[in-house]
Amino acid sequence: MTESLLLSRLLPNALTLEFYDLSRPMAGDRWQVILEVRLPIAVSAATLPPDLADRSEEVIGALGPEIVFAQRRYTISLMPRRFLSCCRR
């Protein structure tokens, strides 16, 4: 599956929201359209809740320096050229 970065936005809280196109062709002229949104979050003592501040090294060791929240949305669609020719009728 190939991925293509569609859009990247810097949010007011200094996190970067990324939109990816993971669409792929299916049977015939149909496509599985997949949009994935990712939000990388740095793991550091400053970003941890206060009750975990004293265990920051342990938490960072378990999670790594960054975690990524990701969510996907799927749908099936006609190929754009075919879709446009159907709409003109």
Residue pairs with C-beta under 8 A, 6 or more apart in sequence:
1 22
1 24
2 22
2 24
3 20
3 21
3 22
3 36
4 20
4 21
5 18
5 19
5 20
6 19
6 20
6 21
6 35
7 18
7 19
8 16
8 17
8 18
8 19
9 16
9 17
9 18
10 16
11 17
15 39
15 40
15 41
16 39
16 40
17 37
17 38
17 39
18 37
18 38
18 39
18 40
19 35
19 36
19 37
20 35
20 36
20 37
20 38
21 34
21 35
22 34
22 35
22 36
22 72
23 31
23 32
23 33
23 34
24 31
24 32
24 34
25 31
25 32
25 79
26 32
26 76
29 78
29 79
29 82
30 76
30 77
30 78
30 79
31 76
31 77
31 78
31 79
32 74
32 75
32 76
33 74
33 75
33 76
33 77
34 72
34 73
34 74
35 72
35 73
36 70
36 71
36 72
37 70
37 71
37 72
38 68
38 69
38 70
39 68
39 69
39 70
40 66
40 67
40 68
41 47
41 66
41 67
41 68
41 69
42 65
42 66
43 59
43 60
43 63
43 64
43 65
43 66
43 67
44 56
44 60
44 65
45 53
45 56
45 60
48 56
48 59
52 59
77 83
78 86
